[in-house]
Amino acid sequence: MKKALISIALSALALAVLGAPGAQAGVAGPAYLAVGSFSAALQNSNLAKLTLTTGGNIPIQADDFINSNPVVGLAWADLRTGKVFVATIHPVLGRDSRQNPTGWHAHTATLAGGATAPHDFCVASIDSTPTAGITIEASRMTVNVAASDLPEAPDRFNAAAGFTIQKDSACASGLAVQLSR
């Protein structure tokens, strides 16, 4: 029940903030994309620590669901600005990270409204591929990253969610975020 309320609240807030009139409350996905709790804070002036816990064990390597989607990820978001920090895995799409090209790695991005249902947001831009320490222990992901590599101060992240990236011709980039619930 709590997870459903968080998903509904996340979607409603996103609608209000980003003005995405066609956005949905997400679609069903594996339990490891259902975020139950998250945090984001500075550890010191140079290092940020982001954590989240999901409803299931997060696979360290690609599973069947990951291999059937262009991009799968977990995101910390500032719904006021559309700025996100994401941990993604995308063997279908191909390599774009020197740090961990076939496993989980980090990106920063900017989201916008205008996606076609059942998609929730358009990918406005992929802004960087920062080096980050990503640790997965069962249903918990911990990311250590230089504070300067985040798109926002960590205390500005007011939501977290699991997602996939899908094609959407309504988005200028051709790519949309589909939230998982």
HELIX and SHEET records of a PDB file:
HELIX    1   1 LYS A    2  LEU A   18  1                                  17    
HELIX    2   2 ALA A   31  LEU A   33  5                                   3    
HELIX    3   3 ASP A   64  ASN A   67  1                                   4    
HELIX    4   4 ALA A  147  ASP A  149  5                                   3    
HELIX    5   5 PRO A  154  ARG A  156  5                                   3    
SHEET    1   A 4 VAL A  35  LEU A  42  0                                        
SHEET    2   A 4 LEU A  47  THR A  54 -1                                        
SHEET    3   A 4 ARG A 140  ALA A 146 -1                                        
SHEET    4   A 4 ALA A 132  GLU A 137 -1                                        
SHEET    1   B 7 VAL A  71  ASP A  78  0                                        
SHEET    2   B 7 LYS A  83  ILE A  89 -1                                        
SHEET    3   B 7 HIS A 105  ALA A 112 -1                                        
SHEET    4   B 7 PHE A 121  SER A 128 -1                                        
SHEET    5   B 7 LEU A 175  LEU A 179 -1                                        
SHEET    6   B 7 ALA A 159  LYS A 167 -1                                        
SHEET    7   B 7 VAL A  71  ASP A  78 -1                                        
END                                                                             
